[in-house]
Amino acid sequence: MMSLRKLPPEARLLIPSFLVIGLVVALPLVFSLYTSFTAYRLVRPETIWNFIWFKNYIRLFESVDFWWAFGRTVLFLTVVLNLEMLFGLGLALLINQVTRGQRLLRTIMMFPMMFSPILVGFQFKFMFNDNIGIVNHILQDWFGITQAIGWLVDAKLAFFSLAVAEIWNSTAVFAILLLAGLMAMPQDPLEAARVDGCTPIQAFRHVTLPFLMPFVYIAMTIRSLDVGRAFDIVKIMTNGGPAGRTELIWTLSARAGYEDARMGYANAMSYVAVLLSILFTVHFFRKLNASRQYLNEVDA
């Protein structure tokens, strides 16, 4: 107590915050990192003291299933992020052209973000159902397709269906950030481009798009963290099937931890997934800094 009284008042005010962060964030992280080096099994608590160094990580890198899940996660990240960026940019450009009712459109655009990923998973699971789903019903009634399409039981279509659900749920993140960028954009460079005889496409390519790139990379950074830990939608819609063809790192990690009770192995897999997310984040931060530097050089 005497030592605490010697601290400056502002430092003493920060002590509760550090305690909460330590208990809520740091302690679980340190515990999970420690267990990733043990043979810890949920059904055998005494194994938490069985320290096996890097054996979990070695088993992980020797596992074919892990590398398939790793590749699918990278593919899922790449496809979903790029399509969300394209759709979000299109929505932002369209809404930016609207002069009346723009607030209502912005509110409607945000509706998908208000749904929990679990509810989105159930919604699209029923929509893509091959027997009672509305997608097959429309295809059969409107386009004369006679055979029901197995959207969730075909390996390629199941991956496509997951991507559609994820894109529907989160494209609004890109749209909102890019719309904010368009609304903050100065009009002088665009008017100068028109005076110089640039076509709308040339003005977009050389003036609007460079200005929006920092906003694009901010959205990419935020969404790469979300998509990299995709679990809810995959678990609900396909549960990693058919035959593990839609298994991503986090669903495989959950299966190892909670179904096979190999918590040490699952935590090792989780830290590899975290490392993957950090690599994507660092990549997008570098791109963000480069685009901001480019804008500063143009302004100078």
C-alpha angles and dihedrals in degrees: 000000000000091000092050091053089057091060119096113263093247091054091051090052090057095052096085090050092052091047092052093046090048093051098039102035114013100041096053090045093051091045094050091045090052093048090051086069094049137071089242115167122185093225093049108049093179089068090073087084093052100102111197100170112215099349093110091053092046091051088047095054090046092053116102091198091057094052091049090051090046092052092047091050092053091046091047091049093049097046097042097044094049095046092046089051093050095046092042091051091050092050092047092050092048095047091045088061092055114096100181126048094011093137091055091049091049090052093048090047090057095054096095090055090058092064120089112243087239091058090045089052092052091044094054092039090063094039091054095041108131094221108035103011120126092225093063090040091057093044092051097043100039104029102030096240106163101192122065114241117231098224093170101032100050112084098226096037092048090057090047091050092052090050091051092052093047093047093049091050098050113021087099090070090064093041094053095047093045091046088053087052092050092049091050094047115113113239097214096084091049092050090047089051091052091049089051089055100254117161117234089258092051091047090051093046097046104027114020100037097051089050091051097047095088088054090048092054093046089054090045090053093050095044096043088063091050098044092042090062095042108156114129100063093042093047093050100040104040108353086223093306162164090073092326094302093133097038111135127190096265095047090047089048092050090049091052092046105040105023100034093030091225095138096163091054091044092052090051088054091048092055090053088052090050089051089052091052091048091052091052090047093050090048092053093044089055090050089048093052091047093051092047090049090050091053091048091052091050092050091049 
